[in-house]
Amino acid sequence: MPLSNMDFEFYESEDPVWNPALRTMPIPGIRKMVNMAALQSDVIHLSIGQPDLPAPDNVVNAAIDALKAGQTGYTMDAGLPELLESLALYYSDRYQRPLTAENILVTTGATEAVYLALTSVAAPGRHFIVPDPAFMLYSPLIRMNGGEVTEIPTRAENNHQLDPQEVIDAIEPHTYAIVLNSPSNPTGTVYPKETLDAILEECAYRDIHVISDEVYDHLIYDGKEYPSVLGSCSDLDNVMVISSFSKTYSMAGMRIGWLIASQAAIKKLRRYHMFTTTVANTPCQWAGVEALHGHNTFVNDMLAEYTRRRDRLVELVEQTPYLTGYKPEGAFYLFPSLPEGVNGTNVALRLLKETGVCTIPGETFGSSCNNAIRLSYSTSLENIERAFERIIPWMKKQDFG
Ligand SMILES: Cc1ncc(COP(=O)(O)O)c(C=O)c1O
């Protein structure tokens, strides 16, 4: 049986054996597209959600050295002390905010940190605000635990910026937290400090939490400084900040992330972490220590390469009939929209079948963006050029009104 059908049957199953909460998880659009693409030859992927550059040698060697030195056991539950200390120093320096190792929990990628942060607080009667489109984990994890979600739509015409007033207007008496992700997957949008300041000030005033997923915090273009929630909050009482090595150092498969919060919150989350994954991967935590202490050449070279690709992709999208783009300032995604009423899923499926270019349908990331597709430029400039040599003539033949 082809993979795509297997996936479909598993996720569609109404089998009473399964916890009904699993139904809040949508069929993963990314998996569906990538599995379908695997059945075709000569596919160009603009679908990839992880860096295509190899991890730096010093980082890989640190993991190998740790393995050879017998670092194959569990670490402390909060993480390898050397990594916790290194992260505390790194963040204190980066945002001029004193943090200690007790403010940090090392997790199995940012994914575990997102899971812990959301499922430890989502509960019936609690309301959450999430931008739309957004990384597909947030709303299902909240809903799985009985929480209620209001999604705030953003638009390509406005570079997918979040209007802080719209967020504040959506706050209800039972609002528990606001989830932010800047730079955003799938839009690449970076929220300016003013947006964060406005939201955080209101949240502190009303005792609402902010859960900020900052995994793309080093993928910021045009020489801009990254506005982190850590640079805008007055204390850590109401915030949880999540990040990982996955995107910054091409370490996605090494699975090391972390969560920053108040010491009291970290104590609670450590217990939950013990009941979830126990500890993160030990040799790769040593690789993380090396990443933080190594030089910045890797990150700078990566930024130069992604900037070239981003600039070319923006030009190509501008030349493509029916696509409305914008200039994303971070991450490695662009989320152009199609004319109102055109179904992005049909377009993505037809693009794959008829041109062999794999993109991700907008509806994977929320309900307000059925007429969008996500393009990833975590692939070579040559592949981006080749993809648009197929996409542009195909779009010219369409009649989307
Ligand atoms: C916004 C966002 N958060 C979290 C993650 C997960 O990162 P990790 O590989 O560290 O688990 C991703 C991965 O694509 C992401 O795009």
The ligand as a Gaussian input file, in Angstrom:
#p B3LYP/6-31G(d) Opt

LIG

0 1
 C        8.029000      27.215000      14.646000
 C        8.653000      25.915000      14.989000
 N        8.701000      25.529000      16.268000
 C        9.255000      24.372000      16.639000
 C        9.798000      23.512000      15.702000
 C       10.402000      22.227000      16.154000
 O       11.781000      22.360000      16.302000
 P       12.695000      21.195000      16.861000
 O       13.346000      20.527000      15.681000
 O       13.721000      21.876000      17.694000
 O       11.857000      20.264000      17.638000
 C        9.756000      23.848000      14.342000
 C       10.261000      22.937000      13.323000
 O        9.990000      23.046000      12.157000
 C        9.174000      25.088000      13.988000
 O        9.098000      25.476000      12.697000

